Amino acid sequence: MKIHKVLICNYKNNILFSVFVALVFIASSFAQNITVADSLVKILKENNLSKEERSRILSKISYNHMDIDSSLFFAKRALAIAKDIDNLSLQAVAWEEISHIERRLGNNSNSLEASLTALHIYDSLSLKERKAASYVQLGSNSISDEDYISAIKYLKNAEHIYTISDKRGNLILTKLNLGEAYRLAGKLDSAAIYFKETLKKNKTLNSDIVQSYSLGNLGMVLSAQGNYEAGKQHLNEAIKILTPLDDFYSTSIYTAELGDIYVKEQNWSLGESKLLKAYNLAINSGLKEQIRDFSRKLTDFYKTRKHYDKALSYLEVNRIYQDSLVNKASIQKVEQLKANYEIGKKETEIKLLNTINTNQKNQLILLIISVFIFSLLAYMLFRSNKAIKKVNKRVSSQNVIIEKREQEKVLLLKELNHRVKNNLQMISSLLNLQSRELSGHPAQEALITGKNRVEALSLVHRKLYQEGSETKVFLKDYIEELVLGLFYSYNITFKPNLNIDNSSISIDKAIPLALIVNELVVNSIKYAYKDIKNPIFKIQVKEVNDKLEIDISDNGIGFTEKEEDKANSFGIKLITSLTEQLDGSIKRLLSHGTHWKIIIKGA
């Protein structure tokens, strides 16, 4: 299990924050951070603050603010003030915040540049432990990028510093990260040494989190080395510690690892029991990545046991979650920048060759005209022809390179859609987790609605990725999957009536249309069918004279007077605004139930 996902070590304004971030703490930290940010904003409005105090407070607001754009804005303001007063220490703190935010935005190259800038400042100021904290952050980012060699290098640098000076007790956390980096790099012996060392040091620290992660990951190392008995013992101890902490993510992974060990030992009953327990934990906790992985394990298990009906059912689950949360770090932008740089170089070379080609043609014309006067120029003409052939050959070669680069750009765009879809799925999962934490709270419904909207957007990018299209989405498959997904999400038992032609639409129009359809479908599901015995829901999409006509209707209770009064509700405003964005029209037709008719320009 990736320790860097639950462990962050960082300095903030002369105070070292060593924080374990686990899913169980998300709900409480969310509310707490909002409160802290609001309090700091009020303090910032005071007129008697020095520029140094303002920069420090702005960095703290950035750290605690939940809105990522606002967080980046406050961090950049803190940096500007720190530069104005030439305070290097405050500049480094601001650069650290910018690095974290750029990482969350997926701008990994910007994040790396910011982290290295902070590191150089701390080095110049001889702030050793802050320098070590920057190394830890770089190591965690490298683990996210699956660059384990760099991760080990950064973490070893931090370990060296903390071994000499560790006022805040960060050495054990660094060693825990190092053990995980070695495990992921396949260097199991080194990983085992570090996990055993953290267990030994934790006897003094007595941290349940350190103890459980050290035991669990050491158990995974021992299992990989074939020492199944010791592996099972460590994994069971880790699960025993984590269970009261409600750390479902780690518990499910360690339980699945136990299942794998029992299967390898051909203890089929216990293996099946543990795998099913891990799968159910993932289902109940909304851990989509784990649902996908554990359903794959169960598929393979039942295939081995020749229970093909069960294998098929879990294979279907695996297919559904195939494209769910994959929280690997995004290197796509870096690769895209490299590709664009190479393409730019080639384009410059092509322009140079075209210039040479033009000059050679001019020379050839002059040689032909002069041949009647100067016979000696025949040799020069021959050389010119030969040069032109070489140029044409080079141009042809460059054209092949250009075509190859264009193909690479298409692949990069496809990968970009995949990354965007994964990030949106991660946001959806976080909203789903938050809504579970707010069960019975008025805000739960808003989070669920937001989750559905994010999943509608995610589906657009998944379709672009799957269909291999650059900018087009085929409406039939897209709308069907969107509607069926919503029916499945709300446990609706009857089937919708979908009549959709196979028109395609650009991504610029697909995204607003996705949100419109999502709003109208959810509205019908939630409010239309009270006391309706035979519910009917219909969607018809057809292309008429370069326009798309979309009819969404149900046989529900229709709009009551109370609903009419909600004409200015957020949902209606959103639908109206999105329709205007598409240069289209939307109206509600009089019928039994509710009938919306939307007309937008096609393609």
KALINHU-V835022 format. One line per field, one symbol per residue. psi: psi as a letter, one per 40 degrees, with the letter a starting at -180 (. if undefined). burial: + if it has 9 or more other ideal C-beta (glycine too) atoms within 8 Angstrom, else -. A space follows every 10 residues. Layout:
psi = ???
burial = ???
//
This chain:
psi = ihdedehhhi ihgehhhhhh hideeddddd dddddddddd ddddeieeii dddddddddd dddehdhddd dddddddddd ddddefhddd dddddddddd ddddeegddd dddddddddd ddddefgddd dddddddddd ddddefgddd dddddddddd ddddhgdefe dddddddddd ddddeegddd dddddddddd dedddfhddd dddddddddd ddddeegddd dddddddddd dddeefgddd dddddddddd ddddefgddd dddddddddd ddddefgddd dddddddddd ddddefgddd dddddddddd edfahgfiih eddddddddd dddddddddd dddddddddd ddddddddde dddgdeeddd dddddddddd dddddddddd dddddddddd dddddddddd dddddddddd dddddddfhe ideddddddd dddddddddd ddddddeeid eihhdddddd ddddddddde fhdihihhgh ifiiiidddd dddddddddd ddddddedfh fhdgihhihh hihhfeihhh hhiifaeahi ddddefdeid dddddddddd defaihihih ihahhhhhhi ii.
burial = +-++-+++++ ++---+++-- +++-+++-++ --++-++--+ +-++----+- ++-+++++++ +++++----- ++-++++++- ++--+-++++ ++++++++++ +++--+++++ ++-++++++- ++--+--+++ ++++++++++ +++++--+-+ ++-++++++- ++---+--++ ++++++++++ +++++--+-+ +++++++++- ++--+---++ ++++++++++ +++----+-+ +++++++++- ++--+-++++ ++++++++++ +++----+-+ +++++++++- ++--++++++ ++++++++++ +++------+ +--++-++-- +-+++---++ -++++++-+- -++--++-++ --++-++--+ +-++--+--+ +-----+--+ +--++-++-- ++-++--+-- ++--+--+++ -+++++++++ ++++++++++ +++++--+-- ---+--++++ ++++++++++ +++++-+--- -+++++-+++ +++++++--+ -----+-+-+ --+++++-++ ++++++++++ +++++-+++- -+--++++++ +-+---++++ +++++++--- ---------- -+++++-++- -+-+-+-+-- --++++++++ ++-
//
